[in-house]
Amino acid sequence: SRPREFWRLDYWEDDLRRRRRFVRNPLGSTHPEATLRAAREHAPHEDILVKGKQSIKSQVLGNQNSESEILLEGDDDIMSFMEEREVENLTGPVSLSTPAQLVAPSVVVKGTLSITLSELYFEVDEEDPSFKKIDPKV
């Protein structure tokens, strides 16, 4: 799974006088991460930092049992495992799944389009008669 991508609105003008576009923002962050960063810079008190980290963890993990919360306070190996699991949870569940057709040069293929929080998937319906007629070289 890939890290989150952040985008920003960039003021720019092309030949057609279009003035805005989205560009990747490598310095982007979520609001909880930004407030935690500001707390580190301006108020280096341990209790503020601990509360900020806990709020970020609770937002990412959602509703999980208290055993997992106890694990979060444990050693770094457990933390890295939990962070990997968090990322899997963000990309895992399908938000939308619908029948669709993939259109490519000289080929139209029926299948299912599935959308997660970070990716699009198209799965071909191999049982469809039109798919069986397609030349394997294509």
C-alpha positions as CSV (number, residue, x, y, z in Angstrom):
1,S,0.0,0.0,0.0
2,R,1.1,3.5,-0.8
3,P,1.4,6.5,1.5
4,R,-1.3,9.1,1.3
5,E,-1.0,11.7,-1.4
6,F,-1.8,15.3,-0.7
7,W,-2.8,17.9,-3.3
8,R,-2.9,21.7,-3.4
9,L,-4.5,24.2,-5.7
10,D,-1.9,25.9,-7.8
11,Y,-2.3,29.2,-9.6
12,W,-1.0,28.7,-13.1
13,E,-1.8,29.8,-16.6
14,D,-1.6,27.7,-19.8
15,D,-2.1,28.6,-23.4
16,L,-5.9,28.5,-23.0
17,R,-5.8,30.8,-20.0
18,R,-6.8,28.2,-17.5
19,R,-5.6,29.4,-14.2
20,R,-5.9,26.7,-11.6
21,R,-4.8,23.1,-11.4
22,F,-4.1,20.5,-8.7
23,V,-0.5,19.6,-8.0
24,R,1.0,17.1,-5.6
25,N,1.9,18.6,-2.2
26,P,4.9,16.6,-0.7
27,L,4.6,18.7,2.5
28,G,0.9,18.0,3.0
29,S,-0.6,16.6,6.2
30,T,-3.9,15.9,7.8
31,H,-5.2,18.4,10.3
32,P,-4.4,16.3,13.4
33,E,-0.8,15.8,12.2
34,A,-0.5,19.6,11.5
35,T,-1.7,20.5,15.0
36,L,0.6,18.0,16.6
37,R,3.5,19.4,14.6
38,A,2.6,22.9,15.8
39,A,2.4,21.7,19.4
40,R,5.9,20.3,19.2
41,E,7.3,23.5,17.9
42,H,5.5,26.0,20.2
43,A,4.7,24.1,23.4
44,P,7.1,21.2,24.0
45,H,5.1,19.9,27.0
46,E,4.8,16.1,27.2
47,D,1.1,16.0,28.1
48,I,0.1,18.0,25.0
49,L,2.1,15.7,22.8
50,V,0.7,12.6,24.3
51,K,-2.9,13.9,23.9
52,G,-2.2,14.8,20.3
53,K,-0.8,11.4,19.5
54,Q,-3.7,9.6,21.2
55,S,-6.2,11.7,19.2
56,I,-4.5,10.8,15.9
57,K,-4.4,7.1,16.8
58,S,-8.1,7.1,17.8
59,Q,-9.0,8.7,14.5
60,V,-7.0,6.3,12.4
61,L,-8.0,3.2,14.3
62,G,-11.6,4.0,14.8
63,N,-13.6,1.8,17.1
64,Q,-11.4,-1.0,18.3
65,N,-11.3,-2.8,21.6
66,S,-9.3,-1.6,24.6
67,E,-6.7,-4.4,24.2
68,S,-5.4,-2.7,21.0
69,E,-5.2,0.6,22.8
70,I,-3.1,-1.0,25.5
71,L,-0.8,-2.4,22.8
72,L,-0.4,1.1,21.3
73,E,1.4,2.2,24.5
74,G,3.8,-0.7,24.2
75,D,7.1,-1.1,22.5
76,D,8.1,0.2,19.0
77,D,7.8,-3.2,17.2
78,I,4.1,-3.4,18.1
79,M,3.7,0.3,17.0
80,S,5.2,-0.4,13.6
81,F,2.9,-3.5,13.2
82,M,-0.1,-1.4,14.1
83,E,0.8,1.3,11.7
84,E,1.1,-1.2,8.9
85,R,-2.3,-2.6,9.9
86,E,-3.8,0.9,9.9
87,V,-2.7,1.5,6.3
88,E,-4.2,-1.8,5.3
89,N,-7.5,-0.9,6.9
90,L,-7.5,2.4,5.0
91,T,-7.1,0.7,1.6
92,G,-8.9,-2.5,2.3
93,P,-12.7,-2.1,2.4
94,V,-14.5,-1.5,-0.9
95,S,-16.4,1.8,-0.9
96,L,-18.3,1.2,-4.1
97,S,-18.6,-1.8,-6.5
98,T,-20.6,-1.6,-9.7
99,P,-20.8,-3.4,-13.1
100,A,-18.8,-1.5,-15.7
101,Q,-17.1,-1.8,-19.1
102,L,-13.4,-1.2,-19.8
103,V,-13.0,0.5,-23.1
104,A,-9.6,0.2,-24.8
105,P,-8.6,0.5,-28.5
106,S,-10.5,-2.2,-30.4
107,V,-11.7,-3.9,-27.2
108,V,-14.6,-3.5,-24.8
109,V,-14.6,-5.8,-21.8
110,K,-17.3,-6.2,-19.2
111,G,-16.5,-6.6,-15.6
112,T,-16.8,-5.0,-12.1
113,L,-15.3,-1.7,-11.0
114,S,-14.4,-1.6,-7.3
115,I,-13.3,1.6,-5.5
116,T,-11.5,1.7,-2.1
117,L,-10.2,4.8,-0.3
118,S,-7.0,4.9,-2.3
119,E,-7.4,2.7,-5.4
120,L,-9.6,1.7,-8.3
121,Y,-9.8,-1.9,-9.4
122,F,-11.4,-3.4,-12.5
123,E,-12.0,-7.1,-12.5
124,V,-12.8,-8.7,-15.9
125,D,-15.9,-11.0,-16.1
126,E,-14.1,-14.0,-17.6
127,E,-17.4,-15.9,-18.0
128,D,-18.9,-13.3,-20.3
129,P,-19.2,-14.6,-23.9
130,S,-17.8,-11.4,-25.4
131,F,-14.6,-11.9,-23.3
132,K,-14.1,-15.4,-24.6
133,K,-14.3,-14.1,-28.2
134,I,-11.4,-11.6,-27.7
135,D,-8.1,-12.5,-29.3
136,P,-5.6,-13.5,-26.5
137,K,-2.9,-11.4,-28.2
138,V,-5.0,-8.3,-27.5
